[in-house]
Amino acid sequence: MSVVGSASRRNGRFRWSYRFAGAKEPVPDELLHRDVAECCREHLAKLARVVLACGDRFPFAACPRRALTQAGIRSLGITIEDVEELLGFPRGWTDVGRADEEESRLQELQRHVDGVDFRAITRLSRARHCDRTKVEEASDIGQHLLGSIVDQLEARRARNCEKR
């Protein structure tokens, strides 16, 4: 797929908009006449929702910080010593003989891993499909021109395919 772009001036600034245009393959209907950046935001939101669903379904496998809890290591069938070794420390590295040993050992190990930022992923997941898909609905002449170019490219591609 290719893209075509157009700029419009608003409040003294140019705003570029790009649309998908077919080359050898047609532009799928769900992408035709839609802004590329808008489509990317929508796709990113879908991926974020998949990540969140995996995090809910497999909480200890989806996030190292969640795994480094008593419930996490039991669920994963590993030991604290296994985690120490996976993080590059010698087995028993966190064993300092405290009364609350397991919890304090896990807290020490948590300091050495990054957790998944589920709040940021949740924000990304909230992007929704925008119904402003038809260029004809735009009030800007540049957007109309852009839509016409996409239509012409798609028509040319379709004619070339029919000739074969």
Kinemage of the C-alpha trace (Angstrom):
@kinemage 1
@onewidth
@group {chain A} dominant
@subgroup {mainchain}
@vectorlist {calphas} color= white
{ca met a 1} P 0.000 0.000 0.000
{ca ser a 2} L 1.018 3.568 -0.615
{ca val a 3} L -0.058 6.788 1.033
{ca val a 4} L -0.964 10.211 -0.328
{ca gly a 5} L -0.961 13.351 1.766
{ca ser a 6} L -2.359 16.835 1.892
{ca ala a 7} L -1.797 19.808 4.158
{ca ser a 8} L -4.408 22.220 5.387
{ca arg a 9} L -3.786 25.430 7.241
{ca arg a 10} L -5.563 25.956 10.555
{ca asn a 11} L -4.772 28.710 13.036
{ca gly a 12} L -1.693 29.630 11.044
{ca arg a 13} L -0.254 26.112 11.207
{ca phe a 14} L -0.198 23.364 8.628
{ca arg a 15} L -1.820 20.069 9.526
{ca trp a 16} L -0.885 17.147 7.339
{ca ser a 17} L -3.260 14.305 6.678
{ca tyr a 18} L -2.349 11.079 4.900
{ca arg a 19} L -4.623 8.479 3.322
{ca phe a 20} L -3.941 4.935 2.226
{ca ala a 21} L -3.884 4.397 -1.532
{ca gly a 22} L -3.666 1.049 -3.294
{ca ala a 23} L -0.727 -0.018 -5.358
{ca lys a 24} L -0.906 -3.701 -6.372
{ca glu a 25} L -3.407 -4.608 -3.664
{ca pro a 26} L -6.632 -2.721 -2.959
{ca val a 27} L -6.991 -0.677 0.199
{ca pro a 28} L -9.300 -2.596 2.555
{ca asp a 29} L -12.694 -0.909 2.958
{ca glu a 30} L -12.072 -0.289 6.666
{ca leu a 31} L -8.989 1.812 5.789
{ca leu a 32} L -10.173 3.565 2.638
{ca his a 33} L -10.443 7.357 3.089
{ca arg a 34} L -9.225 7.200 6.662
{ca asp a 35} L -6.286 9.134 8.055
{ca val a 36} L -3.208 6.903 8.458
{ca ala a 37} L -2.371 8.264 11.930
{ca glu a 38} L -5.960 7.657 13.069
{ca cys a 39} L -5.772 4.058 11.812
{ca cys a 40} L -2.459 3.547 13.620
{ca arg a 41} L -3.911 4.898 16.890
{ca glu a 42} L -6.870 2.570 16.522
{ca his a 43} L -4.607 -0.424 15.847
{ca leu a 44} L -2.388 0.457 18.811
{ca ala a 45} L -5.508 0.585 21.007
{ca lys a 46} L -6.512 -2.889 19.805
{ca leu a 47} L -3.034 -4.228 20.628
{ca ala a 48} L -3.179 -2.568 24.061
{ca arg a 49} L -6.507 -4.287 24.750
{ca val a 50} L -4.913 -7.638 23.846
{ca val a 51} L -2.036 -6.960 26.259
{ca leu a 52} L -4.495 -6.016 29.023
{ca ala a 53} L -6.542 -9.165 28.408
{ca cys a 54} L -3.375 -11.290 28.626
{ca gly a 55} L -2.380 -9.461 31.804
{ca asp a 56} L -5.763 -10.265 33.323
{ca arg a 57} L -5.757 -13.889 32.166
{ca phe a 58} L -2.090 -14.612 32.981
{ca pro a 59} L -1.141 -12.020 35.627
{ca phe a 60} L 2.079 -13.649 36.782
{ca ala a 61} L 3.355 -14.539 33.310
{ca ala a 62} L 2.556 -11.071 31.901
{ca cys a 63} L 4.510 -8.925 34.341
{ca pro a 64} L 7.775 -9.617 36.207
{ca arg a 65} L 6.714 -7.513 39.198
{ca arg a 66} L 3.496 -9.492 39.532
{ca ala a 67} L 5.493 -12.717 39.253
{ca leu a 68} L 7.759 -11.684 42.115
{ca thr a 69} L 5.104 -12.199 44.777
{ca gln a 70} L 4.417 -15.226 46.920
{ca ala a 71} L 1.355 -16.070 44.825
{ca gly a 72} L 3.344 -15.477 41.632
{ca ile a 73} L 6.218 -17.823 42.319
{ca arg a 74} L 3.800 -20.515 43.544
{ca ser a 75} L 1.645 -20.117 40.423
{ca leu a 76} L 4.661 -20.290 38.120
{ca gly a 77} L 6.145 -23.259 39.994
{ca ile a 78} L 9.486 -21.586 40.624
{ca thr a 79} L 11.552 -20.800 43.701
{ca ile a 80} L 13.148 -17.599 44.886
{ca glu a 81} L 16.504 -19.162 44.101
{ca asp a 82} L 15.343 -19.775 40.501
{ca val a 83} L 14.453 -16.081 40.211
{ca glu a 84} L 17.803 -15.026 41.664
{ca glu a 85} L 19.587 -17.137 39.086
{ca leu a 86} L 17.397 -15.855 36.222
{ca leu a 87} L 18.284 -12.289 37.214
{ca gly a 88} L 21.995 -13.118 37.180
{ca phe a 89} L 22.532 -13.344 40.933
{ca pro a 90} L 23.922 -16.353 42.782
{ca arg a 91} L 21.337 -18.711 44.262
{ca gly a 92} L 20.644 -17.659 47.854
{ca trp a 93} L 21.803 -14.070 47.221
{ca thr a 94} L 18.779 -12.587 49.039
{ca asp a 95} L 18.836 -15.091 51.925
{ca val a 96} L 19.867 -12.969 54.921
{ca gly a 97} L 17.939 -14.857 57.620
{ca arg a 98} L 15.063 -12.440 58.334
{ca ala a 99} L 11.839 -13.522 60.051
{ca asp a 100} L 9.736 -12.400 57.076
{ca glu a 101} L 12.299 -13.939 54.775
{ca glu a 102} L 10.253 -14.888 51.705
{ca glu a 103} L 8.485 -11.522 51.436
{ca ser a 104} L 11.646 -9.467 52.010
{ca arg a 105} L 13.601 -11.576 49.520
{ca leu a 106} L 10.923 -11.035 46.886
{ca gln a 107} L 10.862 -7.292 47.573
{ca glu a 108} L 14.620 -7.139 47.081
{ca leu a 109} L 14.324 -8.977 43.776
{ca gln a 110} L 11.460 -6.703 42.648
{ca arg a 111} L 13.848 -3.752 42.869
{ca his a 112} L 15.847 -5.307 40.013
{ca val a 113} L 13.031 -5.750 37.486
{ca asp a 114} L 10.760 -3.372 35.644
{ca gly a 115} L 7.052 -3.932 35.832
{ca val a 116} L 4.613 -3.509 32.991
{ca asp a 117} L 2.977 -0.075 33.086
{ca phe a 118} L -0.623 -1.241 32.866
{ca arg a 119} L -1.932 2.286 33.515
{ca ala a 120} L -0.200 3.573 30.385
{ca ile a 121} L -1.423 0.590 28.385
{ca thr a 122} L -4.964 1.226 29.660
{ca arg a 123} L -4.755 4.829 28.426
{ca leu a 124} L -3.616 3.583 24.999
{ca ser a 125} L -6.457 1.082 24.897
{ca arg a 126} L -9.103 3.806 25.163
{ca ala a 127} L -8.614 5.152 21.637
{ca arg a 128} L -11.730 4.388 19.658
{ca his a 129} L -12.616 4.224 15.999
{ca cys a 130} L -13.441 7.652 14.658
{ca asp a 131} L -16.479 7.794 12.374
{ca arg a 132} L -14.971 10.582 10.277
{ca thr a 133} L -14.001 8.043 7.614
{ca lys a 134} L -15.325 9.694 4.479
{ca val a 135} L -13.283 12.460 2.945
{ca glu a 136} L -16.476 13.833 1.368
{ca glu a 137} L -17.627 14.874 4.835
{ca ala a 138} L -14.573 17.068 5.337
{ca ser a 139} L -15.015 20.786 4.841
{ca asp a 140} L -11.459 21.432 3.684
{ca ile a 141} L -10.834 21.554 -0.093
{ca gly a 142} L -7.463 19.855 0.429
{ca gln a 143} L -9.228 16.918 2.031
{ca his a 144} L -11.594 16.690 -0.952
{ca leu a 145} L -8.616 16.711 -3.308
{ca leu a 146} L -6.907 14.056 -1.245
{ca gly a 147} L -10.015 11.871 -1.374
{ca ser a 148} L -10.215 12.293 -5.145
{ca ile a 149} L -6.594 11.238 -5.567
{ca val a 150} L -7.195 8.104 -3.488
{ca asp a 151} L -10.318 7.286 -5.526
{ca gln a 152} L -8.408 7.733 -8.802
{ca leu a 153} L -5.521 5.544 -7.640
{ca glu a 154} L -7.928 2.857 -6.484
{ca ala a 155} L -9.869 3.010 -9.779
{ca arg a 156} L -6.642 2.793 -11.805
{ca arg a 157} L -5.486 -0.188 -9.757
{ca ala a 158} L -8.859 -1.919 -10.257
{ca arg a 159} L -8.748 -1.313 -14.046
{ca asn a 160} L -5.209 -2.697 -14.271
{ca cys a 161} L -6.288 -5.804 -12.363
{ca glu a 162} L -9.279 -6.336 -14.731
{ca lys a 163} L -7.007 -6.178 -17.804
{ca arg a 164} L -4.873 -9.054 -16.543
